[in-house]
């Protein structure tokens, strides 16, 4: 428990107190937000945010690593492969976002990497993650990830390698790639208002910290005979709780400066990093399908974009929303930015609590 609390506290202190230092550096380097002109966007009020320091995701990425490493050794719980895999996804997706942000700054345009280049960059990160996660078993012969599709735990009927090794690897890598692309781009689309993505991330990743801690508390190595049927075989769940708690602490400290009216934006480097951590936690805790509930707030934005485009094509030019993603539709309806953000946080919190509650109910039913 000391490791979890230390990791969260150190990451929180890092981003809370050192963000102003980073902001001075960002301003010196000219890392100011690029906002589309009123001719390009139907919400010109966002023009007032032009020049606000961006790429702040680098701050909570560094803060998470510092908090995680110090927290692990403070509590005498050295990092495991599972924890480093989460860090890999956070940093790797963050690098893709950093390149995208840097191209926008250099060209002074709101368009950076093209869609396919961004996807290729994400696949370069997630494919090695998947290969490593399904190899290198621990002393209990458990690999960090599982060759099964999972909900609360592995679903025996959904085994990737049932049709052979080659097809199994293809299906498995396609599955985790879908999760990684969906989470990172879902968070990226949600990051359109001050503090919206970061505040939601506190609830969502916080839920996964609780889930992984519960899996450690009820792990098969610790379970008594009377509840052995409900135990979890997830490898290194305590380390997953440490790294996710560190990430939550870093987000909370960053949110102090990112909440409305934001003094710094996370940029794609930050939203991609959140998506990477979210995907890694879902895969490594073996709760991939539960992700739709826990991270449901990140489904609203991409879902509204898909609905908008489909409705536009089906009705030959009509729009379902005044603007997509959905939070911009609410802006166009006259909702204050703070109201939208806080209510989206409430939705994120309710869905996260629902996900944690479902885990507990499933455990009770299995006892």
LINURDA-V927200 format. One record per residue. N is the residue number from 1. SS is DSSP state (H for helix, E for strand, C for the rest). BURIAL is # if it has 24 or more other ideal C-beta (glycine too) atoms within 12 Angstrom, else .. Layout:
[[N & SS & BURIAL] [N & SS & BURIAL]]
This chain:
[[1 & C & .] [2 & H & .] [3 & H & #] [4 & H & #] [5 & H & #] [6 & H & #] [7 & H & #] [8 & H & #] [9 & H & #] [10 & H & #] [11 & H & #] [12 & H & #] [13 & H & #] [14 & H & #] [15 & H & #] [16 & H & #] [17 & H & .] [18 & H & #] [19 & H & #] [20 & H & .] [21 & H & .] [22 & H & #] [23 & H & #] [24 & H & .] [25 & H & .] [26 & H & #] [27 & H & .] [28 & H & .] [29 & H & .] [30 & C & .] [31 & C & #] [32 & E & #] [33 & C & #] [34 & C & #] [35 & C & #] [36 & C & .] [37 & C & .] [38 & C & .] [39 & C & .] [40 & C & .] [41 & C & .] [42 & C & .] [43 & C & #] [44 & H & .] [45 & H & .] [46 & H & #] [47 & H & .] [48 & H & .] [49 & H & #] [50 & C & .] [51 & C & .] [52 & C & #] [53 & E & #] [54 & C & #] [55 & C & #] [56 & C & #] [57 & H & #] [58 & H & #] [59 & H & #] [60 & H & #] [61 & H & #] [62 & H & #] [63 & H & #] [64 & H & #] [65 & H & #] [66 & H & #] [67 & H & #] [68 & H & #] [69 & H & #] [70 & H & #] [71 & H & #] [72 & H & #] [73 & H & .] [74 & H & #] [75 & C & #] [76 & C & .] [77 & C & #] [78 & C & .] [79 & C & #] [80 & C & #] [81 & H & #] [82 & H & #] [83 & H & #] [84 & H & #] [85 & H & #] [86 & H & #] [87 & H & #] [88 & H & #] [89 & H & #] [90 & H & #] [91 & H & #] [92 & H & #] [93 & H & #] [94 & H & #] [95 & H & #] [96 & H & #] [97 & H & #] [98 & H & #] [99 & H & #] [100 & H & #] [101 & H & #] [102 & H & #] [103 & H & #] [104 & H & #] [105 & H & #] [106 & H & .] [107 & H & .] [108 & C & .] [109 & C & .] [110 & C & #] [111 & C & .] [112 & C & #] [113 & C & #] [114 & C & .] [115 & H & .] [116 & H & .] [117 & H & .] [118 & H & #] [119 & H & #] [120 & H & .] [121 & H & #] [122 & H & #] [123 & H & #] [124 & H & .] [125 & H & #] [126 & H & #] [127 & H & #] [128 & H & .] [129 & H & #] [130 & H & #] [131 & H & .] [132 & H & #] [133 & H & #] [134 & C & #] [135 & C & .] [136 & C & .] [137 & C & .] [138 & C & .] [139 & C & .] [140 & C & .] [141 & C & .] [142 & C & #] [143 & C & #] [144 & C & #] [145 & C & #] [146 & C & #] [147 & C & #] [148 & E & #] [149 & E & #] [150 & E & #] [151 & C & #] [152 & C & #] [153 & C & #] [154 & E & #] [155 & E & .] [156 & E & .] [157 & E & .] [158 & E & .] [159 & E & .] [160 & H & #] [161 & H & .] [162 & H & .] [163 & H & .] [164 & C & .] [165 & H & .] [166 & H & .] [167 & H & .] [168 & H & .] [169 & H & .] [170 & H & .] [171 & H & #] [172 & H & #] [173 & H & #] [174 & H & .] [175 & H & #] [176 & H & #] [177 & H & #] [178 & H & #] [179 & H & #] [180 & H & #] [181 & H & #] [182 & H & #] [183 & H & #] [184 & H & #] [185 & H & #] [186 & H & #] [187 & H & #] [188 & H & #] [189 & H & #] [190 & H & #] [191 & C & #] [192 & C & #] [193 & C & #] [194 & C & #] [195 & C & #] [196 & H & #] [197 & H & #] [198 & H & #] [199 & H & #] [200 & H & #] [201 & H & #] [202 & H & #] [203 & H & #] [204 & H & #] [205 & H & #] [206 & H & #] [207 & H & #] [208 & H & #] [209 & H & #] [210 & H & #] [211 & H & #] [212 & H & #] [213 & H & #] [214 & H & #] [215 & H & #] [216 & H & #] [217 & H & #] [218 & C & #] [219 & E & #] [220 & C & .] [221 & C & .] [222 & C & .] [223 & C & .] [224 & C & .] [225 & H & .] [226 & H & .] [227 & H & .] [228 & H & .] [229 & H & .] [230 & H & #] [231 & C & #] [232 & E & #] [233 & C & #] [234 & C & #] [235 & C & #] [236 & C & #] [237 & H & #] [238 & H & #] [239 & H & #] [240 & H & #] [241 & H & #] [242 & H & #] [243 & H & #] [244 & H & #] [245 & H & #] [246 & H & #] [247 & H & #] [248 & H & #] [249 & H & #] [250 & H & #] [251 & H & #] [252 & H & #] [253 & H & #] [254 & H & #] [255 & H & #] [256 & H & #] [257 & H & #] [258 & H & #] [259 & C & #] [260 & C & #] [261 & C & .] [262 & C & #] [263 & C & #] [264 & C & #] [265 & C & #] [266 & C & #] [267 & H & #] [268 & H & #] [269 & H & #] [270 & H & #] [271 & H & #] [272 & H & #] [273 & H & #] [274 & H & #] [275 & H & #] [276 & H & #] [277 & H & #] [278 & H & #] [279 & H & #] [280 & H & #] [281 & H & #] [282 & H & #] [283 & H & #] [284 & H & #] [285 & C & #] [286 & C & #] [287 & C & #] [288 & C & #] [289 & C & #] [290 & C & #] [291 & H & #] [292 & H & #] [293 & H & #] [294 & H & #] [295 & C & #] [296 & C & #] [297 & H & #] [298 & H & #] [299 & H & #] [300 & H & #] [301 & H & #] [302 & H & #] [303 & H & #] [304 & H & #] [305 & H & #] [306 & H & .] [307 & H & .] [308 & H & #] [309 & H & .] [310 & H & .] [311 & H & .] [312 & H & .] [313 & H & .] [314 & H & .] [315 & C & .] [316 & C & .] [317 & C & .] [318 & C & .] [319 & C & .] [320 & C & .] [321 & C & #] [322 & C & .] [323 & C & #] [324 & C & #] [325 & C & #] [326 & H & #] [327 & H & #] [328 & H & #] [329 & H & #] [330 & H & #] [331 & H & #] [332 & H & .] [333 & C & .] [334 & C & .] [335 & C & .] [336 & C & .] [337 & H & #] [338 & H & .] [339 & H & .] [340 & H & #] [341 & H & #] [342 & H & #] [343 & H & #] [344 & H & #] [345 & H & #] [346 & H & .] [347 & H & #] [348 & H & #] [349 & H & #] [350 & H & .] [351 & H & #] [352 & H & #] [353 & H & .] [354 & H & #] [355 & H & #] [356 & H & #] [357 & H & .] [358 & H & #] [359 & H & #] [360 & H & .] [361 & H & .] [362 & H & #] [363 & H & #] [364 & H & .] [365 & H & .] [366 & H & .] [367 & C & .]]
